[in-house]
Amino acid sequence: MLEEAVAALDRGDVVVLPTETVYGLAARADRPDATQKVFDLKGRDTEKVLQALVPDVSWLDRLGDASDVARAIGREFWPGPLTLVVRARDDTPTTIVKAGTVGVRVPDNATTLAVLQRIGAVAASSANRSGQSTPDNIAAIRALFGDAVGAYVDGGTIVGTGSTVIDLTSDEPRLIREGPLPFDRVEAVTRMCREDAPSDGKSI
């Protein structure tokens, strides 16, 4: 499944990948032609953003202008059901940028992480038709999309909701969407990070 998914992404196809929350449709973030297929398959408004699934916390800095607080939160909760929204870099693929920001997540699924370690960032959205619920198994998802998807990675039955989404583009974290990770745990890491900061306010 791993090699099939990597090959499909490399040739510009959409793949279905499992996460710990829901199945997702994914395409290479650096391929606008491929990410357009995600919108087409879902019937999703192209004005809506796709999030970036990445292999590790270092991608916060590769894709965005991450603060010390953002890095601390990422190190604490990734891999996991948390998407962090940060200011995008000028060279961040436009496929995952919305209003100068990018949503970044490291999913907690070993197979998907192995794919991401080979590919890098993918642009992703839940594996459903826009406005509908996400099926919890690969057979139902295959029935939705058929041969329009280049590879299906079976992660078993996945019953969950979308990740918690936190906006870190300003000084105070802001909850965008409540998910499996409680916001107060993110706030606790934010407080600890600030308490540990040098008294003169300078970063180290």
Residue pairs with C-beta under 8 A, 6 or more apart in sequence:
1 111
1 151
1 153
1 154
2 111
2 114
2 115
2 118
2 153
4 151
5 15
5 17
5 115
5 151
5 153
6 115
6 118
6 119
7 151
8 14
8 15
8 150
8 151
9 15
9 26
9 27
9 28
9 34
9 115
9 119
9 122
9 150
9 151
10 28
10 119
11 150
12 27
12 28
12 31
12 33
12 34
13 27
13 34
13 37
13 149
13 150
13 151
14 25
14 26
14 27
14 34
14 37
14 38
14 41
14 148
14 149
14 150
15 25
15 26
15 27
15 115
15 149
15 150
15 151
15 152
15 153
16 23
16 24
16 25
16 26
16 127
16 138
16 141
16 142
16 145
16 149
16 151
16 152
16 153
17 23
17 24
17 26
17 53
17 107
17 109
17 111
17 112
17 115
17 122
17 124
17 153
17 155
18 24
18 109
18 111
18 112
18 153
18 154
18 155
18 156
18 158
19 53
19 81
19 107
19 108
19 109
19 112
19 155
19 158
19 163
20 79
20 80
20 81
20 107
20 108
20 109
20 158
20 160
21 81
21 107
21 158
21 160
21 161
21 162
21 163
21 179
21 180
22 126
22 127
22 134
22 136
22 158
22 160
22 161
22 162
23 126
23 127
23 134
23 135
23 136
23 138
23 141
23 155
23 158
24 53
24 124
24 125
24 126
24 127
25 38
25 41
25 42
25 124
25 125
25 126
25 127
25 145
25 149
26 38
26 53
26 122
26 123
26 124
27 34
27 35
27 37
27 38
27 122
27 123
27 124
28 34
28 35
28 119
28 120
28 122
28 123
29 35
29 52
29 93
29 95
29 96
29 120
29 121
29 122
29 123
30 93
30 95
30 120
30 121
31 95
32 93
32 94
32 95
35 50
35 95
35 96
35 123
36 46
37 148
38 44
38 50
38 123
38 124
38 125
39 45
39 46
41 145
41 148
41 149
42 125
42 128
42 129
42 130
43 129
43 130
44 125
44 130
45 130
48 98
49 96
49 97
49 98
49 103
50 95
50 96
50 123
50 124
50 125
51 83
51 96
51 103
51 104
51 105
51 123
51 124
51 125
52 59
52 63
52 96
52 102
52 103
52 104
52 105
52 121
52 122
52 123
52 124
53 105
53 106
53 107
53 112
53 116
53 121
53 122
53 124
54 62
54 63
54 104
54 105
54 106
54 116
54 120
54 121
55 106
55 113
55 116
55 117
55 120
56 78
56 106
57 71
57 74
57 75
57 78
57 106
59 104
59 106
59 120
59 121
60 66
60 70
60 71
60 74
60 84
60 86
60 104
61 71
62 89
62 121
63 86
63 88
63 89
63 92
63 96
63 102
63 104
63 121
64 70
64 86
64 87
64 88
64 89
64 92
64 101
64 102
64 104
65 86
65 87
65 88
65 89
66 74
66 86
66 168
67 86
67 168
68 193
68 197
68 203
69 168
69 173
69 189
69 190
69 193
69 194
70 84
70 86
70 168
72 189
72 190
72 192
72 193
73 82
73 84
73 166
73 168
73 173
73 186
73 189
73 190
73 193
74 84
74 104
74 106
76 189
77 181
77 185
77 186
77 189
78 105
78 106
78 108
79 106
79 107
79 108
79 109
79 113
80 106
80 108
80 181
81 108
81 160
81 163
81 164
81 179
81 180
81 181
82 105
82 163
82 164
82 165
82 166
82 179
82 181
82 186
83 103
83 104
83 105
83 163
83 164
83 165
83 166
84 103
84 104
84 105
84 166
84 168
85 101
85 102
85 103
85 104
85 165
85 166
85 167
85 168
85 169
85 176
86 101
86 102
86 104
86 168
86 169
87 100
87 101
87 102
87 169
88 96
88 97
88 100
88 101
88 102
92 102
93 121
93 123
95 123
96 102
96 103
96 121
96 123
101 167
101 169
103 165
105 163
106 113
107 113
107 116
109 155
111 153
111 155
112 153
112 155
115 122
115 153
116 122
126 134
126 162
127 134
127 135
127 141
127 144
127 145
128 134
128 135
128 144
129 144
134 141
135 141
135 144
136 157
136 158
136 159
137 156
137 157
137 158
138 152
138 153
138 154
138 155
141 152
142 149
142 152
160 180
161 179
161 180
162 177
162 179
163 177
163 179
163 180
163 181
164 175
164 177
164 178
164 179
164 180
164 181
164 182
164 183
164 186
165 175
165 176
165 177
165 179
166 173
166 174
166 175
166 176
166 183
166 186
167 173
167 174
167 175
167 176
173 183
173 186
173 187
173 190
175 183
197 203
198 204
